């Protein structure tokens, strides 16, 4: 049904991701989360601290540039307080603490 090459790739799916921590206006947190989520699943948003407006975006390495473009547009047009706190790399557990 599927080509052999596709079946081989499915046996070894990519496991690495990047977690980007972002601080936004808490009043705009849900809106920003939905905007990023609505861009073709470029990143999975997760609220770390709603009162402080801290979001984590989990994204594959090949989508990080697109995520930064989206965040720059949001900062320019919707939330000038948006600040990238850091790239947690693959250490998503740090975001849970």
C-alpha positions in Angstrom: 0.0 0.0 0.0 2.8 2.5 1.0 6.2 2.7 -0.6 8.9 0.9 1.4 10.7 4.2 2.0 7.6 5.6 3.7 7.2 2.6 5.8 10.8 2.8 7.0 10.4 6.5 7.9 7.2 5.7 9.9 9.2 3.2 11.9 11.5 6.0 13.1 9.5 9.1 13.6 11.3 12.3 14.7 11.3 12.7 18.4 13.1 16.0 18.9 11.3 19.3 19.5 12.0 22.8 20.7 10.2 24.5 23.5 10.1 28.2 23.3 9.0 30.1 26.4 7.1 33.4 25.7 5.7 36.1 28.0 2.6 38.0 26.8 -0.1 40.3 28.1 -2.2 37.9 30.3 -5.4 39.4 28.8 -4.2 38.3 25.3 -2.9 34.9 26.3 -5.8 32.9 24.9 -5.9 34.9 21.6 -2.2 34.5 21.0 -2.4 30.8 21.8 -5.2 30.3 19.3 -3.4 32.4 16.6 -0.3 30.3 16.8 -2.3 27.0 17.0 -4.3 28.1 13.9 -1.3 28.4 11.7 -1.3 24.8 10.5 -0.1 23.3 13.7 3.3 24.9 13.5 3.5 24.8 17.3 1.6 23.3 20.2 0.8 26.1 22.7 0.8 25.3 26.4 0.0 27.8 29.2 2.7 27.6 31.9 1.4 30.5 34.0 -1.8 32.3 33.0 -1.6 35.0 35.6 1.9 36.0 34.5 1.1 35.4 30.8 3.7 32.8 30.2 3.2 30.4 27.3 5.3 27.6 26.0 5.3 26.7 22.3 6.5 23.2 21.4 7.6 23.0 17.8 9.6 20.8 15.6 13.1 22.2 14.7 12.1 22.8 11.0 9.2 25.1 12.1 11.0 27.3 14.5 11.6 30.0 11.9 7.9 30.1 11.0 7.0 30.4 14.7 9.4 33.3 15.2 7.8 35.0 12.2 4.3 34.6 13.7 5.5 35.9 17.1 7.1 38.9 15.5 3.8 39.7 13.7 1.8 39.3 16.9 4.3 41.6 18.7 4.1 44.2 15.9 0.3 44.2 15.5 -1.4 42.9 18.6 0.8 42.7 21.7 3.9 44.9 21.9 4.7 43.4 25.4 5.4 40.0 23.8 8.8 38.8 24.9 10.6 35.6 24.1 12.0 34.4 27.4 14.1 31.6 26.1 14.5 28.6 24.0 14.4 25.6 26.3 15.5 23.3 23.4 14.4 19.8 24.0 14.1 20.2 27.8 10.3 20.5 27.9 10.3 19.3 31.5 11.8 22.7 32.5 8.6 24.3 31.3 6.5 22.2 33.7 8.3 23.3 36.8 
